[in-house]
Amino acid sequence: MISDFRVGTLFVSPRTLRLSPTLKHLPRVTMNPVGAEEGFLDFKVSDEVFKTWYKVFGDLKSTQHRPLVALHGGPGAPHQSILSLVDLNTKYDVPIVLYDQIGNGNSIHLKEKPKDFWSFDLFMDELDNLLVHLGISDNYDLLGHSWGGILAAHYVAHKKPEGLKRLVLSNAPASMDLWLKRMNQLLDEMPREDQEILRKHEAAGTIDSEEYHKSMHKFHSRYTCRLTTTPVELQQAGRLLMSDPTVFEAMNGTVNFTENTGKLNGWSIIEHLPMFTAKTLVINSHYDQAGDETIQPFLKLIPNVEWIKFEDSSHFPMWEERERYMEAVGKFLRF
């Protein structure tokens, strides 16, 4: 059944996801409104050249609305996970740029690359390359969801982009310590039997076990996507994440509730937040893995910040409360 699957998101290991036989053969999801353009651009890293896939919805040369570049989560959950953002173009005429970070989705896959290859610098350089290629580096907005929000915040702190006008941090934490604390708070709200199963298998390194997967399914149903029927786009994103977890495991590791074993271990953006200059919208949800405590530093320290919370959603309000999400983001970007 479709409702048996919840896509893994930021720091929820793809090893803990299971797809029914039906979902393993989902058709490719596409959205092709009039004017949509897609392609690949060269991304040079040292002496190698890789391919980044992107898709543009709307007119980047519009004089009425700045383009919005959207960063997907995961790490490794490609653009399908946030494809609903195309509503911002069809309903509010905001040009949208979606792309798959390298190692993911339609972009080049690099399973042979060691852990040291993957880094914030790599993904920030890729974003810079995209902005220059599209000719929008001097005037654009940026939205990052989940891991994409972490990447967006890190990009703003370390690149200090002058062309960035508005920033949306959606369902993302201000530090990994705050994220891990929240994940364990949510685990404490689970039935005791599930708590014991999840902690036992993470400690033993047996997260491929059937009972671990069953308990994680319950967790996803509460705190990842609460819709009875998961949107097919999220299902496809989950399938793609499972098919190649290279980036996820390099950046995060393989566990969900214990210390991060990837390159994100110890990450924090908190000390940089007072230097943010772009007007910023912070988004989270009542049942979110990015709970209120994980986003508080954004609200306290970013000089020009707004906050909206979705009471009936978990980690994907752009799907769970789709119309209200687009209305809120569209208003923030346009006014």
Disulfide bonds with the S-S distance in Angstrom:
none
